[in-house]
Amino acid sequence: MRAALLQMTSSDQPAENLVMVQEMIAEAAAAGAGFVLTPEVTNCLSGSRSHQTSVLHHEADDPTLAALRRTAEERGLWLSLGSLALKTTDSDGRFANRQFLIDPAGEIVARYDKIHMFDVDVTPEETYRESDGYRPGRQAVVAQTPFAALGMTICYDVRFPYLHRRLAKAGAQVLLAPAAFSPVTGSAHWHALLQARAIETGCYVLAAAQTGTHPATKGKSRRTYGHSLVVSPWGEILADGGVEPGITYIDLDLEKVAQARRQVPSLFHDREFDGP
């Protein structure tokens, strides 16, 4: 299976972002990709909760989701929407950061709501409180496809090894890690974290990323790190998307998963222990 990772600079305008992602999907399909992956918050990258309230939708009536389901069907490909920002029925008004896996018939095969919230003080000038605007998920997900079992994660989840180990033990062969990573933490940790998750699990890691400075009609614009990454089950970086918007391709070979797990079967060597 040829996979295509879309590296985007999403704005806070969902309609504009939809046009951009549809054009990139068309390019990827023409290049032979049967599995296309988009980054976190494909539809709207915004730090303004009031703006999000005005432009976001519930899943059932979200125009980006509906249009990209049709696109997947028209192109006859599998599509991982790294995540969409969506309204929920929560009484506190928080949104969902939700990943979708869509099959070539345009059907939603799996959903995953981001579990770990990015509540950090990276620098005095760069702080995030994701949990103020988004409610965390509770359900880990492995999605079955004809070409691989996919473990679904989003961005900050990458810092929590236990989630990825659970996914691999549940059968995942490929881990999805769509992101909108901070440039500061990205330059320090991005490559090492993704390589570690691959090495620990013997999985491919596919991380489609947001990149650059994101246009904002309301509130402060954000910057993201880019470097969409493909990591092999042995921990090798097979492809790096750099910092410009574009498409990164990889031909998945699941024998590499089996080989890595035969060579170092640490995934199956857990032992009970006492303390601390």
TAURUR-V777987 format. One record per residue. RES is the residue in one small letter. SS is DSSP state (H for helix, E for strand, - for the rest). PSI is psi in whole degrees, 0 to 359 (none if undefined). OMEGA is omega as a letter, one per 30 degrees, with the letter a starting at -180 (* if undefined). Layout:
RES,SS,PSI,OMEGA
RES,SS,PSI,OMEGA
This chain:
m,-,127,l
r,E,124,l
a,E,147,l
a,E,120,l
l,E,119,a
l,E,124,l
q,E,120,a
m,E,161,l
t,-,80,a
s,-,143,l
s,-,192,l
d,-,17,a
q,-,103,a
p,H,322,a
a,H,319,l
e,H,317,a
n,H,326,l
l,H,315,l
v,H,316,a
m,H,314,a
v,H,325,l
q,H,321,l
e,H,320,a
m,H,323,l
i,H,318,l
a,H,317,l
e,H,316,a
a,H,318,l
a,H,319,l
a,H,334,l
a,-,5,l
g,-,9,a
a,-,134,l
g,-,355,a
f,E,117,a
v,E,136,a
l,E,132,l
t,-,165,a
p,-,179,l
e,-,150,a
v,-,53,l
t,-,322,a
n,-,333,a
c,-,112,l
l,-,106,a
s,-,144,l
g,-,6,a
s,-,112,a
r,H,324,l
s,H,321,l
h,H,316,l
q,H,318,l
t,H,327,a
s,H,335,a
v,H,344,a
l,-,164,a
h,-,166,l
h,E,158,a
e,H,316,a
a,H,334,a
d,H,25,a
d,-,120,a
p,H,328,l
t,H,313,l
l,H,314,a
a,H,316,a
a,H,320,a
l,H,335,l
r,H,318,l
r,H,320,l
t,H,317,l
a,H,318,l
e,H,315,a
e,H,322,a
r,H,347,l
g,-,43,a
l,-,163,l
w,E,140,a
l,E,122,l
s,E,109,l
l,E,106,a
g,E,314,l
s,E,157,l
l,E,141,l
a,E,124,a
l,E,149,l
k,E,155,l
t,-,179,l
t,-,11,l
d,-,140,a
s,-,333,a
d,-,1,l
g,-,10,a
r,-,153,a
f,E,172,l
a,E,141,l
n,E,93,a
r,E,128,l
q,E,144,l
f,E,141,l
l,E,123,a
i,E,135,a
d,-,174,a
p,-,352,l
a,-,2,a
g,-,11,a
e,-,146,l
i,E,115,a
v,E,325,a
a,E,153,l
r,E,148,l
y,E,126,l
d,E,128,a
k,-,128,a
i,-,314,a
h,-,127,a
m,-,138,a
f,-,83,l
d,E,91,a
v,E,161,l
d,E,87,a
v,-,312,l
t,-,169,l
p,-,332,a
e,-,342,a
e,-,97,l
t,E,150,a
y,E,140,l
r,E,74,a
e,H,326,a
s,H,346,l
d,H,324,a
g,H,338,a
y,E,139,l
r,-,138,a
p,-,148,l
g,-,174,a
r,-,351,a
q,-,119,l
a,-,148,a
v,E,130,l
v,E,124,a
a,E,133,a
q,E,132,l
t,-,167,l
p,-,340,a
f,-,342,l
a,-,158,l
a,E,127,a
l,E,124,l
g,E,127,a
m,E,123,l
t,E,170,l
i,E,122,l
c,H,255,a
y,H,339,l
d,H,334,a
v,H,340,a
r,H,4,a
f,-,91,a
p,H,327,a
y,H,327,l
l,H,313,a
h,H,324,l
r,H,319,l
r,H,317,a
l,H,315,a
a,H,318,l
k,H,336,l
a,-,3,l
g,-,356,a
a,-,135,l
q,-,337,l
v,E,131,l
l,E,130,l
l,E,130,a
a,E,59,l
p,E,147,a
a,E,160,l
a,-,72,a
f,-,143,l
s,-,139,l
p,H,325,a
v,H,307,l
t,H,331,l
g,H,312,a
s,H,333,a
a,H,323,a
h,H,339,a
w,H,303,a
h,H,316,a
a,H,319,a
l,H,315,a
l,H,322,l
q,H,319,l
a,H,317,a
r,H,324,l
a,H,313,a
i,H,317,a
e,H,331,a
t,H,345,a
g,-,31,l
c,-,153,l
y,E,146,l
v,E,123,l
l,E,116,a
a,E,96,l
a,-,134,a
a,E,151,l
q,E,154,a
t,E,150,l
g,E,200,l
t,E,125,a
h,E,121,a
p,-,138,a
a,-,126,l
t,-,343,l
k,-,137,a
g,-,183,a
k,-,137,l
s,-,151,l
r,E,158,l
r,E,144,l
t,E,165,a
y,E,332,a
g,-,217,l
h,-,52,l
s,-,135,a
l,E,142,l
v,E,122,l
v,E,135,a
s,-,165,l
p,-,345,l
w,-,356,l
g,-,7,l
e,-,140,l
i,E,111,a
l,E,334,a
a,E,143,l
d,E,122,a
g,-,359,l
g,-,212,a
v,-,356,l
e,-,149,l
p,-,145,a
g,E,194,a
i,E,133,l
t,E,130,a
y,E,149,l
i,E,139,l
d,E,111,a
l,-,137,l
d,-,102,a
l,-,346,l
e,H,332,l
k,H,327,l
v,H,310,a
a,H,320,a
q,H,313,a
a,H,321,a
r,H,334,l
r,H,319,a
q,H,314,l
v,-,91,a
p,-,45,a
s,H,337,l
l,H,338,a
f,H,14,a
h,-,22,l
d,-,143,l
r,-,146,l
e,-,147,l
f,-,166,a
d,-,147,l
g,-,179,f
p,-,none,*
